[in-house]
């Protein structure tokens, strides 16, 4: 039977993940001839042989891909057979029009881990060991195609042994671009303020940590600040020097056994911890867990991750000799600046915080913060708090239709807080790693750098820019300063709704229950407790939480007592003799805030659910000041559990859950204040507040869905990172017969807004066309 020849074009995560050697070995096993090569638009395979063998090749190509590979699309065309012997791996071809997906950084695989712990292996103790199944990707790549000359490994010429591995298609290091060994690769050293420290770097670093010193550790996507997690004084000193008064710190522990000592784990949480992405997982902390109270005071959950680089593994192995299994590993920055990227930057910025620096000479091309997620009780799917290292920039699967040929490339520049950006290209949504809060020049520069990086790697020059409606956000101002682009403003909560619908593949209109801190509303007020009806094309504001003044604007988020005063004024009036006698009122200049409200001085109106949480938390007197975003709401939630909320008695409210288009809330604040004045414990107040608010929001949402004749509800906004609100509202709405959609691939909060902006802009352009 005559041979046939086919050309396959494969797109997805197919570079730097062992895909070409997999193709080579598969073709050889079927006795096929041809070649495979990397291009800027994916992998091209030409195969020749019997038709049945080619069919089997195509089937196995999709079914047996390497663990890190992901095929998004594959096309086939017939070619004329030609004389050819054997199968080969061709050189990479660079051409414009990049369509290849860049792999994120990948945690150390078991094979590499065995090598660095084997005294007989040539990579024993080598902290930069990697292969095609693990190691740096996103953080070292300069441009596509993913080949060594285009990475920060370019300065390191491979030795003969590494070269033999690199060119052997049967070796797991075939074309592993960061491949290296102690003879030819990056080197590690330890410095203190006086210069390089003599001795073995890892052993000396472990000794410093064991003694309670603070160590700056250069990692994959930036620096960590490390300190032993069981040393109260050391953790407190880190907090003070880093100016991080209260926000919880993450810990890294040596292995799963260490995780089990710290926290309770479900199978789904264990799967997340040990995944290729190796994120921080928020676990239910055990009573008496061997960590300092200062690590995460006021929180039931503890952020835990496993080592994800050989350097981490070797450092924790060295610490085990001192009887230490767990380190605090927090972002290597000062205040709210982006994490340090290079050695000189870390030496300057972290001086006065770190006692020593564990450095190396492999460059970090771009930052990637650790990803953070939680697996709600009884579920298998995560809730992201931050989608970054290990996940980005893999495109998020979204419903965008089938024909993308005429769609322009779109850049969505995201929100002000928890910023990410999104590039929509050829029907795929590429979200950047976490950028953060755009509140200082350093963060703004990182935002601009991220735009340049993502558009550069994707070889696109978007002429359509989607942005938030808020005129004063840095991202909005940046977009408006661009020349020769079309701007598409997108309302913040509409973007939340569109993101959830797109991620879940829901194209029809739905009800959106969007609860967050603040977002600029279409009417110029500050929204945040919204029930919307719509889709990516348009929306209506069907209902919202009762509005109150936001005294001092953003200052009210930093000083929750201001919101408590605003709500007390709404319910009890200006005669303070009628107010419940709550101790917190004596500690603050309440008359000044009342005057601000009376004269409408910097008191925008808000329907924010997040600020409602702040107000009730502040009534307890425990959270006068918020040292990080939503601290009062988060720690108020931690006073209770989902089980306690389910059993709690709702407060007796006389008004209806929905009055016109308003969801009344002043009565709920009144009942909380009266109960606290009677001496009821804050823990009980938290449980009853959650229960009452869940019941009220669920009833209002069901009413809106019924009026709109819709059966699907999308949950979005940062309040849904509150596991009690998420579980309680999802259950109540499902029991009412509604289908509930929630984010899974992206955070419920502002980390998803850029996706929603991009989808809304694309829909707008299609409708106009």
Residue pairs with C-beta under 8 A, 6 or more apart in sequence:
1 50
1 51
2 81
3 48
3 49
3 50
3 81
4 48
4 49
4 50
4 51
4 54
4 78
4 81
5 34
5 46
5 47
5 48
5 78
5 79
5 80
5 81
5 82
6 46
6 47
6 48
6 54
6 76
6 77
6 78
6 79
7 44
7 45
7 46
7 76
7 77
7 79
8 44
8 45
8 46
8 47
8 58
8 61
8 74
8 75
8 76
9 41
9 42
9 43
9 44
9 45
9 74
9 75
10 19
10 42
10 43
10 44
10 45
10 61
10 71
10 73
10 74
11 41
11 42
11 43
11 71
11 72
11 73
11 74
11 99
11 100
11 101
12 42
12 69
12 70
12 71
12 72
12 73
12 101
13 68
13 69
13 70
13 72
13 101
13 102
13 103
13 394
14 42
14 43
14 69
14 70
14 71
14 100
14 101
15 38
15 43
15 100
15 102
15 103
15 144
15 145
15 146
16 103
16 132
16 137
16 146
16 175
16 176
16 177
17 66
17 68
17 69
17 103
17 132
17 133
18 66
18 68
18 69
18 132
18 133
18 172
18 174
18 176
19 43
19 65
19 66
19 69
20 36
20 37
20 38
20 43
20 89
20 169
20 174
20 175
21 89
21 132
21 169
21 170
21 171
21 174
21 175
22 64
22 65
22 66
22 69
23 36
23 43
23 45
23 61
24 36
24 87
24 88
24 89
24 169
25 169
25 170
26 57
26 60
26 61
26 64
27 33
27 34
27 36
27 47
27 57
27 87
28 87
30 49
30 53
30 56
30 57
31 49
31 53
32 47
32 48
32 49
32 53
32 54
32 57
32 87
33 47
33 48
33 49
33 84
33 85
33 86
33 87
34 45
34 46
34 47
34 48
34 84
34 87
34 88
35 45
35 46
35 87
35 88
35 89
35 90
36 43
36 44
36 45
36 46
36 87
36 88
36 89
36 90
37 43
37 44
37 89
37 90
37 91
37 92
37 93
38 92
38 93
38 100
38 145
38 146
38 147
39 92
39 93
39 94
39 95
39 100
39 145
40 93
40 94
40 95
40 96
40 97
40 98
40 99
40 100
40 144
40 145
40 459
41 95
41 97
41 98
41 99
41 100
42 99
42 100
43 100
44 93
45 61
46 79
47 54
47 57
47 87
48 54
48 81
48 82
48 84
49 57
58 74
58 76
61 71
61 74
62 71
62 74
65 71
66 132
66 133
67 133
67 276
68 103
68 106
68 132
68 133
68 276
70 101
70 394
72 101
72 395
72 428
89 169
89 175
92 145
92 147
93 145
94 144
94 145
96 459
97 459
98 144
98 457
98 458
98 459
98 460
99 426
100 144
100 145
100 146
101 393
101 394
101 395
102 137
102 138
102 141
102 144
102 146
102 393
102 457
103 137
103 138
103 146
103 394
104 137
104 138
104 277
104 368
104 389
104 390
104 391
104 392
104 393
104 394
105 135
105 136
105 137
105 138
105 139
105 220
105 221
105 308
105 368
105 389
105 390
106 133
106 134
106 135
106 137
106 276
106 277
106 390
107 134
107 275
107 276
107 277
107 278
107 306
107 308
107 309
107 390
108 129
108 130
108 134
108 135
108 307
108 308
108 309
108 310
108 313
109 131
109 133
109 134
111 131
111 133
111 172
112 123
112 129
112 130
112 131
112 133
112 134
112 135
112 310
113 310
113 313
114 121
115 121
115 123
115 124
115 129
116 123
116 124
116 125
116 126
116 127
116 129
116 310
116 313
116 314
117 124
117 313
117 317
118 124
122 161
122 181
122 182
123 129
123 181
123 182
125 202
125 314
126 180
126 181
126 182
126 185
126 310
127 188
127 202
127 309
127 310
127 311
127 314
127 360
128 178
128 180
128 185
128 186
128 188
128 310
128 311
128 360
128 362
129 180
129 181
129 310
130 136
130 176
130 178
130 179
130 180
130 310
131 172
131 173
131 176
131 179
132 172
132 173
132 174
132 175
132 176
133 172
134 276
135 176
135 178
136 178
136 220
136 362
137 146
138 221
138 366
138 368
138 389
138 392
138 393
138 433
139 220
139 221
139 364
139 365
139 366
139 367
139 368
139 389
140 151
140 152
140 153
140 177
140 178
140 362
140 363
140 364
140 365
141 150
141 151
141 365
141 457
142 150
142 151
142 152
142 365
143 150
143 456
143 457
144 150
144 457
144 459
146 177
147 175
147 177
148 154
148 177
148 178
151 177
151 178
151 365
152 362
152 363
152 364
152 365
153 177
153 178
153 180
153 362
156 180
156 184
156 185
156 186
156 362
157 184
158 166
158 179
158 180
158 184
159 181
159 183
159 184
161 181
161 183
162 173
162 179
162 180
162 181
162 183
162 184
162 185
164 171
165 171
165 173
165 174
165 176
165 179
166 173
166 174
166 175
166 176
166 179
167 174
168 174
173 179
178 362
179 185
180 186
185 362
186 360
186 361
186 362
187 360
187 361
188 201
188 202
188 311
188 358
188 359
188 360
189 196
189 197
189 201
189 358
189 359
189 360
190 196
190 197
190 199
190 201
190 204
190 205
190 356
190 357
190 358
190 359
191 197
191 347
191 356
191 357
191 359
192 355
192 356
192 357
193 351
197 204
197 356
201 358
202 314
202 315
202 318
202 358
203 318
205 215
205 217
205 315
205 318
205 356
205 358
206 315
206 318
206 319
206 321
206 322
206 324
207 322
208 215
208 355
208 356
209 215
209 226
209 227
209 228
209 319
209 322
209 324
209 327
210 228
210 319
210 322
210 324
212 227
212 228
212 231
212 233
212 234
213 227
213 234
213 355
213 356
214 225
214 226
214 227
214 234
214 237
214 238
214 241
214 353
214 354
214 355
214 356
215 225
215 226
215 227
215 354
215 355
215 356
215 357
215 358
216 223
216 224
216 225
216 226
216 332
216 340
216 346
216 350
216 353
216 354
216 356
216 357
216 358
217 223
217 224
217 225
217 226
217 311
217 315
217 329
217 332
217 358
218 343
218 346
218 357
218 358
218 359
218 360
218 364
219 309
219 311
219 312
220 308
220 309
220 364
220 368
220 389
221 339
221 364
221 366
221 367
221 368
221 369
221 388
221 389
221 433
222 331
222 332
222 338
222 339
222 340
222 341
222 364
222 367
222 368
222 369
223 331
223 332
223 333
223 339
223 340
223 341
223 346
223 350
224 329
224 330
224 331
224 332
225 238
225 242
225 328
225 329
225 330
225 331
225 332
225 350
225 353
225 354
226 252
226 327
226 328
226 329
227 234
227 235
227 237
227 238
227 327
227 328
228 234
228 319
228 324
228 326
228 327
228 328
229 235
229 251
229 290
229 291
229 292
229 295
229 326
229 327
229 328
230 290
230 291
230 292
230 324
230 326
231 292
232 292
232 293
232 294
234 292
235 249
235 292
235 294
235 295
235 328
236 292
236 294
238 244
238 249
238 328
238 330
238 353
239 245
239 249
239 294
241 352
241 353
242 330
242 333
242 334
242 335
242 353
243 334
243 335
244 330
244 628
245 627
246 297
246 298
246 627
246 628
246 631
247 627
247 628
247 631
248 295
248 296
248 297
248 299
248 302
248 303
249 295
249 296
249 303
249 328
249 330
250 280
250 303
250 304
250 305
250 328
250 329
250 330
250 370
250 372
251 262
251 291
251 295
251 302
251 303
251 304
251 305
251 326
251 327
251 328
251 329
252 304
252 305
252 306
252 307
252 312
252 316
252 326
252 327
252 329
253 259
253 261
253 262
253 304
253 305
253 306
253 316
253 325
253 326
253 327
254 307
254 316
254 317
254 319
254 320
254 325
254 326
255 306
255 325
256 270
256 273
256 274
256 306
258 325
258 326
259 265
259 270
259 273
259 283
259 304
259 306
261 286
261 289
261 290
261 325
262 283
262 285
262 286
262 289
262 290
262 291
262 302
262 304
262 326
263 283
263 284
263 285
263 286
263 289
263 301
263 302
263 304
264 283
264 284
264 286
265 273
265 283
266 375
266 377
268 375
268 379
268 380
268 381
268 382
269 281
269 283
269 375
272 279
272 281
272 373
272 375
272 382
273 279
273 281
273 304
273 305
273 306
274 306
275 390
276 390
277 371
277 389
277 390
277 391
278 305
278 306
278 307
278 308
278 390
279 305
279 370
279 371
279 372
279 373
279 389
279 390
279 391
280 303
280 304
280 305
280 370
280 371
280 372
280 373
281 303
281 304
281 305
281 373
281 374
281 375
282 301
282 302
282 303
282 304
282 372
282 373
282 374
282 385
283 301
283 302
283 303
283 304
284 300
284 301
285 291
285 296
285 299
285 300
285 301
285 302
289 302
290 326
291 302
291 326
295 302
295 328
296 302
296 303
298 635
298 638
299 634
299 635
299 638
300 638
300 641
301 374
301 638
303 372
305 329
305 370
307 313
307 315
307 316
308 390
311 358
311 360
315 327
315 358
316 325
316 327
319 325
319 327
329 370
331 339
331 369
331 370
332 339
332 340
332 346
332 350
333 339
333 340
333 349
334 349
334 350
334 353
336 436
336 437
336 439
336 440
336 443
337 349
337 440
337 442
337 443
338 367
338 435
338 436
338 442
338 443
338 446
339 367
339 369
340 346
340 349
340 350
341 364
341 366
341 367
342 363
342 364
343 357
343 359
343 361
346 354
346 357
346 359
347 357
350 357
366 433
366 449
366 450
366 453
367 433
367 446
368 388
368 389
368 392
368 433
369 386
369 388
369 389
369 433
369 434
369 436
370 386
370 388
370 389
371 384
371 386
371 387
371 388
371 389
371 390
371 391
371 434
372 384
372 385
372 386
373 382
373 383
373 384
373 385
373 386
374 382
374 383
374 385
374 721
374 723
375 381
375 382
375 383
376 383
376 723
376 726
376 727
377 642
377 723
377 727
378 727
381 744
382 744
383 720
383 721
383 723
383 726
383 742
383 743
383 747
383 748
384 743
384 745
384 746
384 747
384 748
384 751
385 721
385 747
385 749
386 418
386 434
386 747
386 751
387 420
387 431
387 433
387 434
387 745
387 746
387 747
387 751
388 433
388 434
389 433
392 420
392 431
392 432
392 433
392 434
393 430
393 431
393 432
393 433
393 454
393 457
395 428
395 429
395 430
395 431
396 429
396 431
396 503
396 745
396 746
396 755
397 503
397 505
397 745
398 429
398 502
398 503
398 505
398 755
398 759
399 501
399 502
399 504
399 505
399 506
399 507
400 424
400 427
400 428
400 429
400 502
400 759
400 762
401 427
402 427
404 426
404 427
406 769
407 424
407 426
407 427
407 762
407 765
407 766
408 462
408 463
408 464
408 765
409 423
409 424
409 425
409 460
409 461
409 462
409 463
409 464
410 423
410 424
410 425
410 462
410 464
410 465
410 466
410 758
410 761
410 762
410 765
411 421
411 422
411 423
411 424
411 451
411 455
411 462
411 464
411 465
411 466
411 758
412 421
412 422
412 423
412 424
412 465
412 466
412 467
412 490
412 754
412 755
412 756
412 757
412 758
412 761
413 421
413 447
413 451
413 465
413 466
413 467
413 468
413 475
413 476
413 478
413 479
413 754
413 757
414 420
414 421
414 422
414 435
414 468
414 475
414 750
414 753
414 754
414 757
415 468
415 473
415 475
415 492
415 495
415 519
415 750
415 753
415 754
416 437
416 438
416 439
416 468
416 470
416 473
416 474
416 475
416 750
417 437
417 438
417 517
417 629
417 750
418 434
418 436
418 437
418 747
418 749
418 750
418 751
419 434
419 435
419 436
419 437
419 438
419 447
419 475
419 750
419 754
420 431
420 432
420 433
420 434
420 435
420 751
420 753
420 754
421 431
421 432
421 435
421 447
421 450
421 451
421 454
421 754
422 429
422 430
422 431
422 432
422 754
422 755
422 757
422 758
423 429
423 430
423 454
423 455
423 458
423 460
423 462
423 758
424 430
424 758
424 759
424 761
424 762
425 458
425 460
429 502
429 755
429 758
429 759
430 454
430 458
431 746
431 754
431 755
432 450
432 453
432 454
432 754
433 450
434 751
435 443
435 446
435 447
435 450
436 443
436 446
437 443
437 629
438 444
438 447
438 473
438 474
438 475
444 474
444 478
447 474
447 475
447 478
448 478
455 461
455 462
462 485
463 484
463 485
463 486
464 485
464 486
464 488
464 761
464 765
465 479
465 482
465 485
465 486
465 487
465 488
466 487
466 488
466 489
466 490
466 757
466 758
466 760
466 761
467 473
467 475
467 476
467 479
467 480
467 487
467 488
467 489
467 490
467 757
468 475
468 476
468 489
468 490
468 492
468 495
468 520
468 753
468 757
469 476
469 489
469 490
469 491
469 492
469 520
469 522
470 476
470 492
470 519
470 520
471 477
476 489
479 485
479 487
480 487
488 757
488 760
488 761
488 764
488 765
490 498
490 756
490 757
490 760
490 761
491 519
491 520
491 521
491 522
491 539
492 519
492 520
492 521
492 527
492 753
493 512
493 514
493 516
493 519
493 521
493 527
493 530
493 532
493 716
493 717
494 532
494 534
494 539
494 756
494 760
495 752
495 753
495 754
495 755
495 756
495 757
495 760
496 512
496 514
496 516
496 519
496 716
496 717
496 752
496 753
496 756
497 510
497 512
497 514
497 532
497 534
497 535
497 539
497 714
497 716
497 756
498 535
498 536
498 755
498 756
498 757
498 759
498 760
498 763
499 716
499 743
499 746
499 752
499 753
499 755
499 756
499 759
500 512
500 714
500 715
500 716
500 741
500 742
500 743
500 752
500 756
501 507
501 510
501 535
501 536
501 714
501 741
501 759
502 536
502 755
502 756
502 759
503 743
503 744
503 745
503 746
503 752
503 755
504 714
504 741
504 744
506 712
506 714
506 741
507 535
508 535
508 712
509 533
509 534
509 535
509 708
509 710
510 533
510 534
510 535
510 710
510 712
510 713
510 714
510 741
511 531
511 532
511 533
511 542
511 701
511 704
511 705
511 708
511 710
511 712
511 713
511 714
511 738
512 530
512 531
512 532
512 533
512 534
512 539
512 713
512 714
512 716
513 530
513 531
513 697
513 701
513 713
513 714
513 715
513 716
513 729
513 733
514 530
514 531
514 532
514 716
514 717
515 528
515 529
515 530
515 609
515 610
515 697
515 716
515 717
515 718
515 719
515 720
515 725
516 528
516 608
516 609
516 610
516 717
516 718
516 719
516 749
516 750
517 528
517 557
517 608
517 610
517 611
517 629
517 630
517 718
518 526
518 527
518 528
518 550
518 557
518 606
518 608
518 610
518 611
519 526
519 527
519 528
520 526
520 527
521 527
521 541
521 607
522 541
525 547
525 604
525 605
525 606
525 607
526 550
526 604
526 605
526 606
526 607
526 608
527 541
527 544
527 606
527 607
527 608
528 545
528 606
528 607
528 608
528 609
528 610
528 611
528 717
529 544
529 545
529 607
529 608
529 609
529 612
529 663
529 665
530 541
530 543
530 544
530 545
530 607
531 541
531 542
531 543
531 544
531 663
531 700
531 701
531 704
532 539
532 540
532 541
532 542
533 539
533 540
533 542
533 704
533 708
533 710
534 540
535 763
536 756
536 759
536 760
536 762
536 763
537 760
537 763
537 764
537 767
541 661
542 661
542 704
542 707
542 708
543 658
543 661
543 662
543 663
543 700
543 703
543 704
544 607
544 661
544 662
544 663
545 607
545 608
545 609
545 612
545 662
545 663
545 665
546 570
546 607
546 662
546 663
546 664
546 665
546 666
547 605
547 606
547 607
547 662
548 563
548 566
548 567
548 569
548 570
548 605
548 606
548 666
549 566
549 597
549 600
549 603
549 604
549 605
549 606
550 556
550 563
550 566
550 603
550 604
550 605
550 606
550 608
550 611
551 562
551 563
551 565
551 566
551 593
551 596
551 597
551 602
551 603
552 559
552 562
552 593
552 596
552 602
552 603
553 602
553 603
553 604
555 562
556 562
556 563
556 566
556 611
556 614
557 610
557 611
557 614
557 626
557 629
558 625
558 626
559 588
559 624
559 625
559 626
560 614
560 615
560 617
560 618
560 623
560 624
560 625
560 626
560 632
561 584
561 587
561 588
561 618
561 624
562 593
563 611
563 612
563 614
563 615
563 618
564 584
564 614
564 615
564 616
564 618
564 619
565 585
565 588
565 590
565 593
565 594
566 593
566 597
566 615
567 612
567 615
567 665
567 666
567 669
568 579
568 580
568 669
568 673
569 594
569 597
570 666
570 669
571 666
571 667
571 669
571 670
571 673
572 578
572 579
572 580
572 670
574 594
574 598
576 585
576 590
579 585
579 673
580 673
580 674
580 676
580 677
581 677
582 619
582 621
582 673
582 676
582 677
583 621
584 618
584 619
584 620
584 621
584 624
587 624
588 624
595 601
596 602
596 603
597 603
609 717
609 719
610 630
610 633
610 718
610 719
612 665
612 669
612 693
613 630
613 632
613 633
613 636
613 637
613 719
614 623
614 626
614 630
614 632
614 633
615 669
616 636
616 668
616 669
616 672
616 685
616 689
617 623
617 632
617 633
617 635
617 636
618 624
618 632
619 669
619 672
619 673
619 676
619 685
620 636
620 676
620 682
620 685
622 632
622 635
622 636
622 682
623 631
623 632
623 635
623 636
626 632
630 718
633 719
633 722
634 722
636 682
636 686
637 686
637 690
637 722
637 723
637 724
637 725
639 682
639 683
639 686
639 687
640 648
640 683
640 686
640 687
640 690
640 724
641 724
642 723
642 724
642 727
642 728
644 687
645 687
645 690
645 691
645 694
645 724
645 728
646 691
646 728
647 687
648 684
648 687
648 688
648 690
648 691
649 688
649 691
650 688
650 691
650 692
650 695
651 667
651 668
651 671
651 672
651 675
651 688
651 689
651 692
652 671
653 664
653 667
653 668
653 671
653 692
653 696
654 667
655 664
655 667
656 664
657 663
657 664
657 695
657 696
657 697
657 699
657 700
657 703
658 699
658 700
658 703
658 704
663 696
663 697
663 700
665 693
665 696
668 689
668 692
668 693
668 696
671 692
672 685
672 688
672 689
675 684
675 685
675 688
676 682
676 685
690 724
690 725
690 728
691 728
693 725
694 724
694 725
694 728
694 729
694 732
695 732
697 729
698 728
698 729
698 732
698 733
698 736
701 713
701 729
701 733
701 738
702 733
702 736
702 738
705 711
705 713
705 738
711 737
711 738
711 739
712 738
712 739
712 740
712 741
713 733
713 738
713 739
713 740
713 741
714 741
714 742
715 726
715 729
715 730
715 740
715 741
715 742
715 743
715 748
716 742
716 743
716 748
716 752
717 748
717 749
718 747
718 748
718 749
718 750
719 725
719 748
720 726
720 729
720 742
720 743
720 748
720 749
721 747
721 748
721 749
726 742
726 748
730 740
730 742
733 740
734 740
742 748
743 752
746 752
746 755
